[in-house]
Amino acid sequence: MFGCFADGTLVAVAGVPVQRVLHHARHAWIHDSVVDEAHRSAGYGTALLDFVEDWARERGCEYVALAVRSGNDDALRFYEGAGLDQWSHVIETEL
């Protein structure tokens, strides 16, 4: 879990394990990346993503990946603007 602080206040978090699955070589998977609503569009999400990418690179990861919930167009725009490419869909069922 990584955090980004502003004046001693936690304003952004991301949980990031290193994984390997059939469709991806060694990669960092971002779980629950969140920036406090009052601090959005202030560069904290970009700073956190840059940190995660550097951290993953240092650990031999070939990719950084995550899922964006359908309808979360702001998040999708943010990640695509940061250079991430949409390449799949996540399919699930509630149990």
C-alpha positions, 0 to 999 in steps of 0.5 A, spaced: 500 500 500 502 506 498 500 513 500 501 520 497 501 526 503 499 533 502 501 537 508 501 531 513 494 529 510 493 522 506 490 524 500 491 518 495 492 511 496 494 505 492 495 497 493 500 494 488 502 487 488 507 484 483 503 478 479 504 474 474 498 471 470 497 467 463 495 473 459 501 478 463 508 477 464 511 480 471 507 486 472 504 490 478 497 490 479 494 497 482 488 495 486 483 501 489 487 507 487 483 513 490 485 520 491 481 524 496 475 528 492 477 534 495 484 533 492 483 531 485 486 534 479 492 537 483 497 532 481 496 527 487 494 521 482 499 523 477 505 523 482 502 516 485 502 513 478 509 515 477 511 512 483 508 506 482 511 505 475 518 507 478 517 502 483 514 496 479 520 498 474 525 497 479 522 490 481 523 487 474 515 488 472 514 489 464 507 492 465 503 496 470 495 494 470 489 496 473 481 495 472 476 501 471 469 500 473 464 501 467 462 508 467 468 511 471 469 515 465 473 520 469 478 515 471 478 512 464 480 519 462 486 520 467 489 513 466 489 514 458 491 521 459 497 518 463 499 513 457 495 507 459 492 503 454 485 500 454 486 493 452 481 488 455 474 488 459 473 485 466 467 480 467 464 478 473 458 475 477 456 476 484 455 470 488 
